[in-house]
Amino acid sequence: MDFDIYKLQRFNFVLDTVSDGWWDNNFQTGKVYWSSNLFKMLGEDREECFVDMDFFLSKVHPEDAKELEDEFYRCVKEDIPFEYELRMKHASNGYITCFTRAKGYHDDDQNIIGYAGLVTELTKKAKEQDVMKHKNQQLESLNKISKTISSKLKLDELVQEVTDITTQFVGAEFGAFFYNVKNEAGEFLTLYNLSGADKNSFAKFPIPRKTELFAPTYNGVETVISDDITKDNRYGKSAPHFGM
């Protein structure tokens, strides 16, 4: 059979696209092929290469290695698909949970000569599912807001419910709705509604002003998002409270 490097490269590309990593255990050569993606999944910057079964098992958690090996050779003996959940060693010295699925391939006489398999990082999949769940919750929140705007007649009830839903939408503990009021000194913000706290709790707090931190939102230029407001470069620069 002629060796076509371009076909192999295309084959590698397809497998790298549909999996976090893949491997091929060829019984005729005694070598195990690891894709570059499989190394990358384990935090190693290495090109694809041929290793051996001992190398493969050295990357598996000691509590999983023996059972994995026994299960693999049982599947080979029975010529059935191999599926196994295992922990693999990451370059960070921790372990990630993975799932590998493989199937045997045969020569022209239908003798099994190797197994090729895909690897999926379950930890990564769990994170992706959490992100998807959060997005679905956000869509539900947006739907609630739309229904609220179309059904509420009283402005105070409408603003309160939208504030509650929006606070939940962004995963915040507290939420506040301000609106602009003009007075002799110019424009400033007035507290309209709170979510997650009683309004009286903030009765003695000063009204937010057009500080460097508030200005982008105040002027309608952009939304300000911060994981820790005290670490924002614009925070705490205005007298007399300096952010507190």
C-alpha positions as CSV (number, residue, x, y, z in Angstrom):
1,M,0.0,0.0,0.0
2,D,1.4,3.4,-1.0
3,F,2.0,5.9,1.9
4,D,0.3,9.2,1.2
5,I,1.5,11.8,3.7
6,Y,-1.2,14.3,2.6
7,K,-4.0,11.8,3.3
8,L,-2.5,11.1,6.7
9,Q,-2.4,14.9,7.4
10,R,-6.0,15.3,6.4
11,F,-7.0,12.3,8.5
12,N,-5.2,13.8,11.5
13,F,-6.9,17.1,11.0
14,V,-10.4,15.5,11.0
15,L,-9.7,13.6,14.2
16,D,-8.2,16.6,15.9
17,T,-11.4,18.6,15.0
18,V,-13.8,16.1,16.4
19,S,-12.0,15.2,19.6
20,D,-9.8,16.5,22.4
21,G,-7.2,13.9,21.4
22,W,-6.8,10.6,19.7
23,W,-4.5,7.5,19.8
24,D,-3.7,4.4,17.7
25,N,-2.3,1.2,19.2
26,N,-0.9,-0.9,16.4
27,F,-0.2,-4.5,17.5
28,Q,2.0,-5.2,14.5
29,T,4.5,-2.5,15.4
30,G,3.9,-2.5,19.1
31,K,3.7,1.3,19.0
32,V,1.1,3.6,20.3
33,Y,0.5,6.8,18.3
34,W,-0.5,9.9,20.2
35,S,-1.9,13.0,18.5
36,S,-0.5,16.5,19.3
37,N,-4.0,17.4,20.6
38,L,-3.8,14.6,23.2
39,F,-0.5,16.0,24.5
40,K,-2.1,19.5,24.5
41,M,-5.0,18.2,26.5
42,L,-2.5,17.1,29.1
43,G,-0.8,20.5,29.1
44,E,2.3,19.3,27.2
45,D,3.6,21.2,24.2
46,R,4.7,18.2,22.0
47,E,4.1,17.2,18.4
48,E,2.4,13.9,17.6
49,C,4.6,10.9,18.1
50,F,4.9,7.1,18.6
51,V,5.1,5.9,22.2
52,D,4.5,2.5,23.8
53,M,1.8,1.1,26.1
54,D,4.0,1.6,29.1
55,F,4.2,5.3,28.3
56,F,0.4,5.4,27.9
57,L,-0.2,3.8,31.3
58,S,2.4,6.1,32.9
59,K,0.0,9.0,32.1
60,V,-3.0,7.2,33.8
61,H,-3.8,7.5,37.5
62,P,-2.2,4.5,39.3
63,E,-5.7,3.5,40.6
64,D,-7.0,3.4,37.0
65,A,-4.0,1.9,35.1
66,K,-4.3,-1.8,36.0
67,E,-8.1,-1.9,35.4
68,L,-7.8,0.0,32.2
69,E,-5.1,-2.3,30.9
70,D,-7.2,-5.4,31.8
71,E,-10.3,-4.0,30.3
72,F,-8.5,-3.0,27.1
73,Y,-7.1,-6.5,26.5
74,R,-10.4,-8.1,27.3
75,C,-12.0,-6.0,24.6
76,V,-9.2,-6.9,22.2
77,K,-9.7,-10.6,22.9
78,E,-13.4,-10.4,22.3
79,D,-12.9,-7.9,19.4
80,I,-15.4,-5.5,20.8
81,P,-15.4,-1.6,21.2
82,F,-13.4,-0.3,24.2
83,E,-14.8,2.4,26.4
84,Y,-13.4,3.6,29.6
85,E,-13.5,6.6,32.0
86,L,-10.1,7.4,33.4
87,R,-8.0,10.0,35.1
88,M,-4.9,11.2,33.2
89,K,-2.0,13.2,34.6
90,H,-1.8,16.8,33.6
91,A,1.4,18.8,33.3
92,S,0.2,20.9,36.2
93,N,0.7,17.8,38.4
94,G,-3.0,17.3,38.8
95,Y,-5.3,14.8,37.1
96,I,-8.1,15.5,34.6
97,T,-11.0,13.1,34.1
98,C,-11.3,11.7,30.5
99,F,-13.3,9.3,28.5
100,T,-11.8,7.2,25.8
101,R,-13.7,5.2,23.1
102,A,-11.9,2.9,20.7
103,K,-12.6,0.3,18.1
104,G,-10.4,-2.5,16.6
105,Y,-9.3,-2.5,13.0
106,H,-8.4,-5.6,10.9
107,D,-6.2,-6.9,8.1
108,D,-7.5,-8.4,4.9
109,D,-8.0,-11.7,6.6
110,Q,-10.1,-10.0,9.4
111,N,-7.5,-10.5,12.0
112,I,-7.5,-7.7,14.5
113,I,-4.2,-5.7,14.2
114,G,-4.9,-2.6,16.3
115,Y,-7.2,-0.3,18.1
116,A,-7.8,3.4,17.3
117,G,-9.6,5.7,19.8
118,L,-10.7,9.2,20.6
119,V,-10.3,10.9,24.0
120,T,-12.7,13.5,25.5
121,E,-11.9,15.6,28.6
122,L,-15.0,15.3,30.8
123,T,-13.9,18.1,33.0
124,K,-14.0,20.4,30.0
125,K,-17.4,19.1,28.9
126,A,-18.8,19.7,32.3
127,K,-17.7,23.4,32.1
128,E,-19.2,23.7,28.7
129,Q,-22.5,22.3,30.0
130,D,-22.4,24.8,32.9
131,V,-21.9,27.6,30.4
132,M,-24.8,26.4,28.3
133,K,-27.0,26.1,31.4
134,H,-26.1,29.7,32.3
135,K,-27.0,30.9,28.8
136,N,-30.3,29.1,29.0
137,Q,-31.0,30.8,32.3
138,Q,-30.1,34.2,30.8
139,L,-32.6,33.6,27.9
140,E,-35.3,32.7,30.4
141,S,-34.5,36.0,32.3
142,L,-34.8,38.0,29.1
143,N,-38.1,36.3,28.3
144,K,-39.4,37.2,31.8
145,I,-38.3,40.9,31.2
146,S,-40.2,41.0,27.9
147,K,-43.3,39.6,29.5
148,T,-43.0,41.9,32.5
149,I,-42.7,45.0,30.2
150,S,-45.8,44.0,28.3
151,S,-47.9,43.1,31.3
152,K,-47.2,45.5,34.1
153,L,-49.1,48.8,34.1
154,K,-47.7,50.5,37.2
155,L,-44.2,52.0,36.7
156,D,-42.9,51.2,40.2
157,E,-44.0,47.5,39.8
158,L,-42.4,47.3,36.4
159,V,-39.1,48.8,37.4
160,Q,-38.9,46.6,40.6
161,E,-39.6,43.4,38.7
162,V,-37.1,44.3,35.9
163,T,-34.5,45.1,38.6
164,D,-35.1,41.8,40.3
165,I,-34.9,39.8,37.1
166,T,-31.8,41.7,35.8
167,T,-30.0,41.2,39.1
168,Q,-30.6,37.5,38.9
169,F,-29.7,37.5,35.2
170,V,-26.1,38.7,35.9
171,G,-25.7,36.5,39.0
172,A,-25.4,39.5,41.4
173,E,-26.3,39.5,45.1
174,F,-27.7,43.0,45.0
175,G,-29.1,45.3,42.2
176,A,-30.0,48.9,42.1
177,F,-31.9,51.0,39.5
178,F,-31.0,54.7,39.3
179,Y,-32.4,57.4,37.0
180,N,-31.2,60.8,36.1
181,V,-32.6,63.9,37.7
182,K,-31.6,67.5,36.8
183,N,-31.3,70.1,39.5
184,E,-29.6,73.5,39.8
185,A,-26.2,71.9,40.1
186,G,-26.6,69.8,37.0
187,E,-27.5,66.2,36.4
188,F,-27.2,63.5,39.0
189,L,-28.5,60.0,39.8
190,T,-31.5,59.2,42.0
191,L,-32.1,55.7,43.5
192,Y,-35.3,54.3,42.2
193,N,-35.4,50.6,43.3
194,L,-33.3,48.0,45.0
195,S,-33.1,44.2,44.6
196,G,-31.7,41.9,47.3
197,A,-31.8,44.6,50.0
198,D,-34.3,46.9,51.8
199,K,-34.4,50.4,50.4
200,N,-34.0,51.8,53.9
201,S,-30.6,50.1,54.2
202,F,-29.3,52.6,51.7
203,A,-31.2,55.7,53.0
204,K,-28.0,57.3,54.4
205,F,-25.8,56.5,51.5
206,P,-24.7,59.4,49.3
207,I,-26.1,59.6,45.8
208,P,-23.7,58.3,43.1
209,R,-22.1,61.1,41.1
210,K,-20.5,61.4,37.7
211,T,-17.1,60.1,38.9
212,E,-14.5,58.7,36.5
213,L,-15.9,55.2,37.3
214,F,-19.6,56.1,36.7
215,A,-19.0,58.4,33.7
216,P,-19.0,55.9,30.8
217,T,-22.4,54.5,31.9
218,Y,-23.7,57.9,33.0
219,N,-23.0,59.4,29.6
220,G,-24.4,56.3,27.8
221,V,-21.0,55.5,26.2
222,E,-20.5,52.0,27.5
223,T,-21.4,49.4,30.2
224,V,-18.9,49.1,33.0
225,I,-18.2,45.5,34.1
226,S,-15.8,44.7,36.9
227,D,-15.2,41.4,38.8
228,D,-13.7,43.5,41.7
229,I,-14.5,47.2,41.6
230,T,-11.7,48.0,44.1
231,K,-9.1,46.8,41.6
232,D,-10.6,49.0,38.8
233,N,-8.1,51.8,37.8
234,R,-11.0,54.3,37.8
235,Y,-12.1,53.4,41.4
236,G,-11.6,55.6,44.4
237,K,-10.3,58.8,42.8
238,S,-13.1,61.2,43.8
239,A,-13.4,63.1,47.0
240,P,-14.8,63.1,49.6
241,H,-15.5,59.3,49.9
242,F,-13.0,57.9,47.4
243,G,-15.2,55.0,46.5
244,M,-16.2,54.1,50.0
